[in-house]
Amino acid sequence: MIYQAYQAHVDLAAPSRALVKAVLPLLGDLRSEVRGWLPLRPAAAACEVLSLAEVTHRRPAFGIAAVTAAGGEVAVHERIAHRTPFASLLHFAKDTSVAQPRVLIVAPMSGHFATLLRETVRTMLADHDVYLTDWHNARDVPLAAGRFGFDEFTEHLIEFLGVIGPGAHMVAICQPCVPALAACAVMAEHADPAVPHSLTLMAGPVDCRVSPTAVNKLATSRPIDWFERNLIGIVPLRYDGRLRRVYPGFLQLSAFMNMNLERHIGSFRAYHDSLLEGDTARADAIRSFYQEYFAVADLPAEFYLETVRLVFQEYALPLGRLRFRGRAVDPRAIRRTALLTVEGEKDDICALGQTLAAHDLCSRLRQYLHTHYVQPGAGHYGVFSGKRWSNSIYPIVRDVIHSSG
């Protein structure tokens, strides 16, 4: 009944949130030069904070209308190249005739929407023809669409690479590093013409036995039955995915928030103070982050439970026990795909060495096809967003892709 309890709470809070949104315009615009009447500013700032602290379940827009590429600014058109009930293959098509390497960016299915990778996509667009896995919110997927587990996730990557066509590259970020490596191995074993020319794994849990983090320890602290009993909910009847079993996105958000609660509280205080002081640039940056962070997506229960069990509890891939559609997954089948792994020095979600382990698994790759990079000072999100990503990490990713064509 966990989802029903959450929905009841949301419904009870709805009138209060509506009142806050209605009152805000009357208190003055804290982002304007006038910034409202002085005695009302504290109330306006408080209402802004309450308005920001709202969990939503709608995918934000990518909002990438143009990028600098091929020597000038070109328009970008977001199109759906392929669609299944559980995901859309987005193509960020550019208005240019210059041929660039085709890249599939694999977004995590971890409680947030693929728009969390907006800056990753924007940066990659400068030198690549970019595609992205846009996973759908499971609560919006009708039960008739069937199950979606680890095999189905891996199958989607194989299917999407087939749609993009031979000669493409794949970049997986965080949680999908394991199914991305599995998909590449399966395709290589079957001599699939669409096997990627390069595979980049960024901050992913390939081998969680290496330097376990708090996330890893939590996953092994209880049996899988506990996760199923306590963290799986039933989608309420009002949604298209009614009666589907899911791991609710609001639970994942709560877990992430509690890991760094003091930092988030500090950010909301900074947002409040920035509004009062008229520091609109700082306030807008904080607001943009939390509007994205509080947009959550539910995961299919099968995928969540199988990921916890196979990746975090049983270490199926590094121990040679991972199977796809009943057949063993053998990364040694990868013989011609260049492998790049990227880790952040201060990553507290996926520790140093966990992604690097992919190189030992791909033992039949020639040495010149192996590349590993550790970004000094980077935490988990700094691996794929921010200045360290754009200035230091991206050039390495770009060079590996362009030299593997």
Secondary structure, 3 states (H helix, E strand, C coil): CHHHHHHHHHHHHHHHHHHHHHHHHHHCCCCCCCCCCHHHHHHHHHHHHHHHCCCECCCCCCCCCEEEECCEEEEEEEEEEEECCCEEEEEEEECCCCCCCEEEEECCCCCECHHHHHHHHHHHCCCCEEEEEEECCHHHCCHHHCCCCHHHHHHHHHHHHHHHCCCCEEEEECCCHHHHHHHHHHHHHCCCCCCCCEEEEECCCCCCCCCCCHHHHHHHCCCHHHHHHHHCEECCCCCCCCCCEEECHHHHHHHHHHHCHHHHHHHHHHHHHHHHHCCHHHHHHHHHHHHHHCEECCEEHHHHHHHHHHHHHCCCCCCCCCEECCEECCHHHCCCCEEEEEEECCCCCCCCCCCCHHHHHCCCCCHHHEEEEEECCCCCHHHCCHHHHHHHHHHHHHHHHHCCC
